[in-house]
């Protein structure tokens, strides 16, 4: 067993190296997979998620694209129609507006409009979330993409899930928006509270299946992406006060695993949905309502939402912290719920 395969050493791997490993293993397995995006070849991606792949697979399979998202997203759609499995990287989620036409009018609808005869195995890989990058570079936007029928939306947290869900996405015949969180991309495996170890071999994690990552009895907290880490930190802090929080990592927005969240909420009697996306018309309202419809409106003592208010993300870190749910804000909301406030 090589040094890089030992679990302890692999915990030192940055998350982007784990993602690059996942993509590389899938490219070795399936020659129809190719990657297109800005700076993904020679530079290895802005976060390093494709580092080394162009050297291994060549410029025909890892292609640097110009700053023309509409153009190379359209190339990806055409390649998927022709039988390839393209991974199209849009550097930041905020930039997807430039090529949204190709996503919601082409990739999402062509399988439906063809009566299922035309597959669309394409992955739109992008980075979202807040790291002090101001209004035009700090959005998650999975609620926007989830509103468009035909797209699957994946947003993992742990290194294990990033690798397994990327493999599952590249094997899927449906169009997928795969959203990595910028704050997580700056971490190494050992910095994660949950599932930090991603094995060296290829494996898949099922898309659309949530996971209970911390058991508890007083409140259920459902969230995804980097907020899972914040939720676990808040739950650990409150455990000293005798407040037991169960944390559900949704892993994806579409499909949305209502059952796992509802089963947890039925046990605890309280549900808090936390979302780094915007509050109105988003994931927090959708999941809350689905759980209530499933269990009945009298089944739970309390249902609350915590999300970004409907304002652009401020540039100043202090102001960003004031609007984006972090460990302290989450702990405060959980404390109030546990006390029946």
N, C-alpha and C positions, 0 to 999 in steps of 0.2 A: 504494500500500500504506500503510495507516494505521500510526501509531506502535505501537499495541497488537499489530499483526501481525508486527512485526520480531522475529526470534528472540531477539536480545539483550534487547529490552524485555520479551518474554514470560517470560524467565527471572526477572524480578522479580515475576511474579504469584505470590501465595500459592496453595498447593495448593487450598484451598477455592474460590478464584475459578475455577480450572481445572475443578473438579467442577461448579460452578454453570453454567459455560459449556457443558459436555457435556450437562447436563440441559436447559438452555435450547434448545440446538440440536435435541435430540430432541423437545422439546415443540413447537417450530416445525414439525418434519417430520411429527409424528403428533399430531393433536388428541385422540386417545384417552388420551394420557398425562396424568396428574394426580398431584399430590403431597399427602400428608396427614402431619401430624406436629406435635409440640409445638414452638412457637416458630419454625417454618420460614417463616412468611409475613412479617409485619411486621418481625420481628427477623432474618430471614434464616438462622436456624439457630444453634445454640450455637457452631459454628465458622465460620459464614458460607457453608456449602456450598449454600444456596439464596438467597443475598442477591440482591435485585433481581428475583427471579422472580415474586413476587406483583404487583409493579408492572407487569410486562410481560404477564402472563397472567391476572391477576385472581384474586379470592378463590375462585372456583368451581374453579380448577385448581391453586391453591396454598393449601391450607386449613390454618389453625391449628387444632389439636385440643386438647382438654382433657387433663389428666393422667389418661388412661384408655386405656392401651395395648391392653388386651383389646378395648375397644370399637372404636377406630379401626383396629386390625389386622383385626378382623372386617369393618369397612366395606370395607377393601381387598380382602379375599377375595370379598365380594359384588360389588364393582365389577369385579373380574377375571372373575367368572362371567358378568357382564352384558356383557362385551365391551370393557371399558376396560383400560388398562394402568397401574395405580396404582403409584406409588413411595411406600411407607410408611416413614417415618423413625422409628426407635426411637432416642432420643437416644444412649444408651450400650448396648453389648452386654449389660452386666450387668442391664439392665432387661427384656430379652426374656423372662425367666422369667415375667413377668406375663402375657404373651400367647402363651406357647409352645403352648397348646392350639390357637390359630388357625393356627399355623405347621405343627405336625407332625400334627395330626388333621384339618385342613381343607386348607390350601394344598398340603401335600405329598401328601395321599392322594386328594383328589377326582379328579384326572386318572386315577389308577389305578382307583379304584372306579367311574368312569364308563366304563371300557373305552377310555379315550383320547378320548371324545367331548367332554369338558369340558376346555378349556384353562385354564391358571392363570398368565397372564402378569403376575406381581407381583414387585416388588423390595422386599425388606426391607432398607433401608439403615441402617447403624448404625456407631458408632465404638467400637473396642476398644483394648486395649493399655495399657501402663504409662507414666504421667507423674507418679508420686508422688501418686496419688489414693486410695490405700488399698484395702482388700479388696473393697469393694462397687462400685468404679468403675475397676478396673484389669485386667479380664480380657479375653482374646481370645475364648475359647469356641468357636472354629471346630471343634474336635474334637467338642464336644457336638452342634452342628448337623449335622456331617458324618455322625454316627451315625444320623441320621433319614432313611430312604430317601425319595427324591422331591424333595429340596432340592439345588440347586447352591450351592456356597459359594465366593465370590470374595474374595480379599484381596490387592489390588495393592500395589506399592511406589512405582514411579516416577510422576511427573506424566503421562508419555505413556500408561502403562498405566491409570492412574486414569480418564483421559478416554475411552480406547478401550474399556475393559472396561465402564464405565458405559453407554456407547452400546450395546454388545452386550447388556448385561443388560436394558436397556429395550426392546430389539427381540426378546428371547427369549420363547418361549411357555411356559417353565417357571418355577416359583417359585425365586427366587434370594435368598440372604442375601449382601449386599454389605458387607463389613467394612472400613472405613477405620481406619487406626491414628492414634490421637490425637496421637502425637508427630510424625507426618508432616504432619498437618493444621496444625501450627504452623510449617511450613517454607515457604520460597519455592522456586521451581524451581531457582534457582542453587545451593541448598544440597544438592541431590541429586547423588550420584556417578554414577548410571546413568539414562539417558534423561530428562534434566531438561526437555527442550523438548517441549511438547505443541502441535502445529500449531493454528492458529485454526479450520480447517475441521473438519467432522464426519468421523469415521473410526471403525472398530471394531477391537478386538483380540480374537482368538478365545478364547472361554472354554474352559479345559481344556488349554491348550497352554503348557508351561513354556518358559523361555528361559535359555540359557547366557549369563550377563551378564559373566562373566570366565573366560577360558580358563586352564587349568593342567594340570599333569602328575602331581602327587604325591598329592593328596587331592581328592575331590569333596565339596563342601559344598552340601546342598540345604536351602532354607528359603523363607520368603515374608514379605510385608509389611515392617515396619520392620527386621526382622532381616536382610534383604538388605543394607541399608546398613551394619549392624554387621559382617556377613560380609565385605563389600568392604573395610571399614577394617582388619579383622583380616588379610585376605589381603595387602593392601598392606604392612602392618607386617612380615609374615613373608617377603615377597619379598626383603627385605634380607638375610635369613639363608639365602637359596637355597631356600626352601620355596615350591613353586608350587601354588597352590590354585585349583581350578576352582569357580565359584559358579553354582548353578542356582537361578533364581527360579521357584518353582512356580506363582505367580500365583493358583492356585485349589486348594482341597482336594478339592472335588467339581465336575467330574471331576478326578481325580488323574493327572497325566501321569507314569506310572511309566517309560515308555520313554525319555524324555529323561534322566532321572536314571540309569537303568540303563546307557544308552550311555556316559554320562560316567564312571560308576563302573567300567565295564569297561575304560576307557582308563587310569584312574588307579590302580585296584586297591584303593582305600580310599574309604569313604563315611562322612560325618558328616552326620546330620540334626539341624538345630537348630530348636527350636520355642519360641515365647514362650507357648504354651499349656501345659497341665499335662502331665507326663511319662507318667503311667499311662493306658493304654487310649486313646492319642491318635495324632496324626499321625506322630510320630517312630517309633513301633513299626509302624504300618501301612505307611509307605513303606519302611522298612528290610526288612520281611518281603516286601513285593511285589517289591523289587529282588532279594532273595535267591532267591525263587521263580522269577523270570524268568531269572536268570543261573546259578543253581546255587550251592549252599552252599560249594563249593570255589573259586568264581571270584574271590572277593575276599580280600585279605589281612586286612582289618579293616572292621568296621561298628560305629559308635558312635552314641549318641544324647546330645543335650544339650537339656534342656528345663527348665521350671519344676518344681521338686519339688512334691509333693502337699501344699502348704500355701497358705493364703490369702496374697495379696500384702501385705506389711507396709506401714504408712503411712510410716515413716521412709525417706528416699531411700537412705541407706546400706544399710539392710536390703533394700530393693527391689533395689538393685544386686547384692546378694549372692545373690539367688535367680533373677533374670531374666538370661538370657544376653545379655551385651553384648560389645563388641569385645575386651576383655581376657580374659574368660572363654572366648570362642570361640577367640582366638589361642592360649591355653594348651592347649585341647583339640586343636587342629590341630597344634601343636608336638609334643605327645606322640604323636599318630598318625604324623606324618612321621618321628619318631625310632623308631617301632616299639614304643613303650611301651604 
